Each structure stands twice: as C-alpha cells, then as structure tokens.
C-alpha cells in the first residue's frame, strides 16, 4: 500500500479497493461453487467500468494538463 501511494498517489489505492469484492466473487464462484446473482454481476461490471473511467481520466489528465484561459479566475 505504501509503495502504491508513493508511486501513483492515494487515488489509485482507493480505486482498487472495490476490485477486491469483484475478485472475491469470481473466486468464490470458481472454487467454492457459490452462485452469482444478477446484482453481483451488475455491481461487478459497474465497479470495473468506474475503475476504468477513473484510470482513463487520470491518464488523459497526465498527458494533456488542463488549459488555463486568461481572465478565468487564475491569478498570476
């Protein structure tokens, strides 16, 4: 956890915590024969999509920093 925070910041650590729920559900289904209900599947998809969107946004922000226009409240 410390390594992740040093390398990428606290956002990445907090974003990957919900993925543990998805991994547990999949492993429980694969090895323990637990049933996966519709709510489990929909929740898992939403978690993965949300993680992807945050990571995509952070990568885009790192590549193209936001532009500050003149007179937009930014003091120089």
C-alpha positions in Angstrom: 0.0 0.0 0.0 2.8 2.4 0.8 4.6 1.5 -2.4 1.4 2.2 -4.4 0.9 5.6 -2.7 4.5 6.6 -3.3 4.4 5.5 -6.9 0.9 6.7 -8.0 -0.8 8.5 -5.2 -3.7 7.7 -2.8 -6.3 7.8 -5.6 -5.0 4.6 -7.1 -5.1 2.8 -3.8 -8.6 3.8 -3.0 -9.8 3.0 -6.5 -8.5 -0.6 -6.4 -10.1 -1.5 -3.0 -13.5 -2.2 -4.5 -11.9 -4.6 -7.1 -11.2 -6.9 -4.1 -15.0 -7.5 -4.0 -15.1 -8.5 -7.6 -12.1 -10.8 -7.2 -13.7 -12.5 -4.2 -17.0 -13.0 -6.0 -15.3 -14.6 -9.0 -13.0 -16.8 -6.9 -16.0 -17.9 -4.7 -17.9 -18.8 -7.9 -14.9 -20.6 -9.5 -13.6 -22.6 -6.5 -16.4 -22.8 -3.9 -19.4 -23.1 -6.3 -21.2 -20.0 -5.0 -24.0 -18.7 -7.1 -23.5 -15.3 -8.8 -26.8 -13.4 -8.8 -27.7 -10.6 -11.2 -27.0 -7.9 -8.6 -23.5 -9.3 -8.1 -22.8 -9.3 -11.9 -24.2 -5.8 -12.4 -22.3 -4.4 -9.4 -19.1 -6.0 -10.6 -19.5 -4.5 -14.0 -20.2 -1.1 -12.5 -17.1 -1.3 -10.3 -14.8 -2.3 -13.3 -16.3 0.4 -15.5 -15.9 3.0 -12.8 -12.3 2.0 -12.3 -11.6 2.1 -16.0 -13.1 5.6 -16.3 -11.0 7.0 -13.4 -7.8 5.5 -14.7 -8.6 6.7 -18.2 -9.3 10.2 -16.9 -6.1 10.3 -14.8 -4.0 9.1 -17.8 -5.6 11.8 -20.0 -5.0 14.4 -17.4 -1.4 13.5 -17.1 -0.9 13.5 -20.9 -2.9 16.8 -21.5 -2.9 19.1 -18.5 -5.9 21.4 -18.3 -5.5 24.7 -20.1 -6.0 27.9 -18.1 -7.5 30.7 -20.0 -6.8 34.4 -19.3 -9.4 36.0 -17.0 -10.8 32.7 -15.9 -10.1 33.3 -12.2 -6.5 32.3 -12.2 -4.2 34.7 -10.6 -0.6 35.0 -11.9 
